[in-house]
Amino acid sequence: MKYFWLFLCIIITNSLVAQTKIKGQIIDFDSKVPIAFATITYNNTKFNADWEGKFSVNVNDFKVPIKVNFKGYYEKITYPEPKVVNITIKLVNDLNEKKAEIYTENDVNNIIKKVIENRKSNDPEKGLSSFQYKNYEYLQVTANPDSISSKIDTIYKKRFLRKPLMKLDSTNYKFKKFSEKQHLYQTEKVNLIQHNQFQNKETVLATRMAGFEQPVYEYLGLKLISYSVYENPFEILEIPVQNPISNFGRKLYNYKLIDTVKIDGRSAYRIYFEPKKINTNRLRGLLYIDTQNYAIAKAYFRIYGVVNINATYTFDYRKDTDIWFPKNRKFKVSKGNNQDDIKILGGTIKFSSDLDLTESKNATDQAYISIESTPFDIEINKPISISKPRVKIEVPQSSLKQENEYWNAFKKDTLDKRKLRTYTSIDSLSLSERIEHKVFLGRKIINGYFPVSIFDIDLRSIIKYNNFEGFRLGVGAVTNSKLSEKYKVAFYGAYGFKDDEFKYGITPSYLAHSNSETWVSASYSDDISEIAQTNFITDSRRFKIYDPRPINISTFYNNRMSSVFVESKFLPKTSSYFGVSHNQIQPLFDYTFVNDGKSYTDYTISTVQLAFQWNPFSNYMQTPMGKIEYEKRHPKFSLQLTQTLPGVLENDFAFSKIDFKTFYELPYLSGQKSSILLQTGIAFGDVPITHLYSIVPNNLNRDAILQRVTFAGKNSFETMYFNEFFSNQYASLQLKHTFNKIRLGYKINPEFTVVTRMAFGSNKDDNQHLGISYNTMEDGFFESGIECNKIYKGIGLVAFYRYGPYQLANFDDNIAIKVSYYLDLGL
């Protein structure tokens, strides 16, 4: 009998040893996107991959192939290999076989229709009269050290026209050791979410950010993914995508009913959805739909592309309201087919282009961002009071000073030692490298200032160049909060070497209301301005290391201006300006303006001006530093009204101006972006040429193409000559599309943009302007071109061609070639 049991044990042991468990993933050969629910056959047994294309199979005979089939693809036959436990199977698309329209299946189609019809009653923000809850959110940038190789590699660094340089690379080894000890970065916050039928509000109750005493407020409002699964458009990485349960979503996605499962004791349909066109950067996922009220009970979302994104939403069913209320939200961003760096607080995470299951050679490819948020202290359908309703997020000073004991309540059962080390080590790093000071300094510099004691030095006042002044050297500054939070004084002085003149200005200001950032100011300046240009006074002031257009401009006027004005953000999502000014104007070129039979070479204009910039789709937060636009969304609108004051302060002319601008930028998950800029203006009355419109020309009137090579402007007409067109009413439209960078090696990574610009204009009173000749644009001015930007260290080339009614007789005269430059401040 004992021999029988020994024989049986040997048979069982051999059977177990002979079996090898192989894990695999099925992906599209071209797009690298996983193929959901493909049919797998092994040893006469059929089963399906999961919705991420993953499967596992016990292999007991390596001579038996694994066959994979999916409608629209050729069959793939793979033979398993000993000691290979992870495989990737790539299916090739059969272009002759059209993929099944899963969406047309009646059962799943009817379910999705009912989900859409019941959105309003199932969405907590619409189905409930009010709710509020506290939410703990933890964000980390980290890596799994087990997935990182500790080998020290030999690498060959390419050198231009020289042999590659061999080096030992210990980056992976160091990164693995670092990741074993701590996370790369982390931040956490507790916020109060409030909602009623009129608005939403988030109040930060506590926050801490590794390395910072004062947080980077913009990151407190970072919305990497939509809070609600019902929101449309659904947002991922601040990019809008169509929600699969929206009316339009049914035209974009295929759906498949997998089975029925139990969640919280209730039956739920499990439905898989994917885009009709299998491609990268498209949303796909699993929806768990309550079979009774057709609400979302659980949801998984995935995107495979430039970055790989995984999002999981779980809900609790509340019987008293028949609502599935948010329980937990997880979000993860990992490597994709992108070679650019994603920057977070000055650090970088590098994503590369491999979806295979094999180990990556680049250790930083294993880094990922994850966010987890968990609601607690939930109150539903109770009266709530929302303070400061005009801001979306409020960050009170008290939220920045919570002690460690406060955070202990949010510890999980298993102590994360890496989390504790991250705070202590990054805090030490912050002190030694003054990271917080660098962020503060970066904020100042990007707005054009450099702080020195009680002054912020105006970087734009230091040096300039144009054809009239030549080199212009100067100094400017504004007092900062170290001197006073209620008062500030801005001033500047400059000297032009070519015109041999001093220019200066001073503006004292008083903070009348801190929450609305209402400043009352007076100003006096004696300076020059370019003729016929419209500056929207509410535009944000961004720093440029150089301003290319004025280099070629020679037509200016002197303006001695006295003004009193008020700037405020009192209106929701709006920056506003109201001012009265007195301008003594002297054209610095041969010009006479004839008005009512009288000739003017110098004149006085007194105006009242009202301006608004309205950002209706942006979101704002109130912080101890003031109001911040943390979600900059488009379109944005600017409106400016100017009216002269006849008979007031020696005003010479009566005219009115209305100026309008809107800008819309649409980013894509692929990294590309499109933009539209529409600008128009109209002037009524007796308007001198200094106050007409010339819509930003930027071309020199010279014969040879190379003689016209200068710097390109951001939104200027590159083939339009200076002073070629003037109008008292105009409209211009600019269309752009920017593609992803092309990596050619040796740090040459051009970014291509295609551009089309057009403008229409007219001038009814041509005979009033003497001494300067020009055309009008009734028939329309057109140019198109290609920008090859950031070829090397921000330097690029652009080329434009002029066509249409105002095309010039000589072919070469219609071509403009320019040098472009983009300064990346890394902020």
Salt bridges, closest charged atoms under 4 A:
GLU52 OE2 - ARG302 NE 2.99
GLU97 OE2 - LYS71 NZ 3.06
GLU101 OE1 - LYS276 NZ 3.84
GLU137 OE1 - ARG329 NH2 3.12
GLU180 OE1 - LYS177 NZ 3.96
GLU188 OE2 - ARG208 NE 2.72
GLU188 OE1 - LYS419 NZ 3.34
GLU202 OE2 - LYS189 NZ 2.99
GLU218 OE1 - ARG443 NH2 2.95
GLU231 OE2 - LYS223 NZ 3.40
GLU235 OE2 - ARG633 NH1 2.89
ASP259 OD1 - ARG270 NE 2.93
GLU274 OE2 - LYS99 NZ 3.71
ASP290 OD2 - ARG266 NE 2.65
ASP316 OD1 - LYS327 NZ 4.00
ASP340 OD1 - ARG743 NH2 2.32
GLU372 OE1 - LYS412 NZ 3.22
ASP377 OD2 - LYS134 NZ 3.82
GLU394 OE1 - LYS201 NZ 3.13
GLU394 OE2 - LYS388 NZ 3.33
ASP416 OD2 - HIS183 NE2 3.16
ASP456 OD2 - LYS444 NZ 2.64
ASP458 OD1 - ARG460 NE 3.54
ASP458 OD2 - ARG541 NH2 2.47
GLU469 OE2 - ARG472 NH1 3.06
GLU469 OE2 - LYS503 NZ 2.87
ASP499 OD2 - LYS503 NZ 2.57
GLU517 OE1 - LYS569 NZ 3.75
ASP526 OD2 - ARG560 NE 3.17
ASP527 OD2 - ARG472 NH2 2.97
GLU530 OE2 - ARG549 NH2 2.96
ASP539 OD2 - LYS661 NZ 2.81
ASP547 OD1 - LYS544 NZ 3.97
GLU629 OE2 - LYS636 NZ 2.96
GLU631 OE1 - ARG633 NH2 2.71
GLU665 OE2 - LYS673 NZ 3.95
GLU718 OE1 - LYS818 NZ 2.71
GLU724 OE2 - ARG802 NH2 2.52
GLU751 OE1 - LYS790 NZ 3.73
GLU783 OE2 - ARG757 NH1 3.10
ASP813 OD1 - ARG708 NH1 3.73
ASP824 OD2 - LYS343 NZ 3.95
